[in-house]
Amino acid sequence: MASISLNPRKDLTNTWLRRWIYYLATGFLFAAVILRSVLVFQDSPDPGQIILLLAACLLVFIGNILLAGRYTGISVILICLEVILVLVLLLTTRVDFFAILFAILSMQAMQQFPPRLGGAFIGMVAVLTFLTLLGSSGVFQALAMAVGVSAISVFAGAFLLASRQAGAAREKNLALAGELQEANLRLQAFAQKQEQLAAARERQHLARELHDSITQTIFSMNLTTQSALLLLDRESAGVAAQLERLDQLAGSALEEMQLLISRLALEEIPPRSLEAALRQQISDRLRLENLSVDLQVEGDGPLEPAEERALFRIAQEALNNIVKHAGVNRALILLNLAGSPWMEIEDHGAGFDPQQARGGGRLGLAGMRERAAEIGWTLRVESAPGSGTRIQVAKDPGGVGSK
């Protein structure tokens, strides 16, 4: 999964460039005013007052740059102080070029204040320039100077406003990039958890497959071995038949294991209908375990391959439980494929308490419920000690028939 990143070196270069453009512009304006002051007032008997005022303007400007980001409201105080100093220069000298200092103040205002407040400041500066120079320079010259200062202020202010907006957009992009990066990390963690969950499900699936296929055959082999040991002392002639049956069970276990490995590798089962698979299972049960199962099928509605596999495994496990626990050799399977499909497996054996079986963590019943849930069906177990067992699984719980 691709990561999202911005180029911090490029951002730093752009920020540095904009900042130094601002410093150079204000520096050139200050230098122009100072040089003009030297030329105009070099023959003045007392130029110290002008030099002092210009030095104060420069110090306040530098102080504003250094302190504006540290203390709230300091910019307003310092800019107001600069405005007063420039007005004093204009009123005491009656020289119009000092109005250029208002352009520097306008650049500061556009950099530090909201755009509307900065625009209002530029308008106020234009009015102050016109009013201050009106008495000494005349209307047209004062108006021309005010327009010139305003033009410089607007041009420089527009540049600084664009720089501020670019900086704000960059910060927003950095914040979004950080959020996207965090979301990306969370997504990667979620994907890892999903992989772990998928692996756990595969392990559980493998456990169910082993339980449903191989366990029953091994159980039958164990019973046959015990029978052969009992007959060895009492009726040695019957041992041969038991050993032959044990050999059949071992071959069946090997066949089932090979089929299971193949099915896990290909994630498929041999293509056959559910009815055909059930009849083959019934034949094997009768041959290997003397369990007679009556299969009744109604309708021929289609089922999804996953549904067929799950129903086959549920029926297989139900027959396993009958052989192990019911104490009978007959059972009934009802398979309804007309309308809303359902299946029942019933025996009249020993029965059990479903609540105790649920709390006991029996893998067989739990596996049947999980298989039914995986295909969106509902499984219900009806049983009681001495009253047999009925297992019902249905796509629509209301559509389950009763015998």
Buried (B, 14 or more C-beta within 10 A) or exposed (E): EEEEEEEEEEBEEBBEEBBEBBEEBBEEBBEEBBEBBEEBBEEEEEBEBBBEBBEBBBEBBEBBBEEBEEEEEBBBEBBEBBBEBBBBBBEEBEBBBBBBBBBBBBBBBBBBBEEEEBBEBBBBBBEBBBEBBBEBBEEEEBBBBBEBBBEBBBBBBEBBBEBBEBBEEBEEEBEEBEEEEEEBEEEEEEEEEEEEEEEEEEEEBEEBBBBBBBBBBBBBBEBBBEBBEEBEEEEEEBBEEBBEBBEBBBEBBEEBBEBBEEBEEEEEBEEEBBBEBBBEBBEBBEEBBEBEBEBEBEEEEEBEEEBBBBBBBBBBBBBBBBBBBBEBBBBBBBBBBEEBBBBBBBBBBBBBEBEEBEEEEBBBBBBBBBBBEBBEBBBBBBBEEEEBBBBBBBBEBEEBEEE
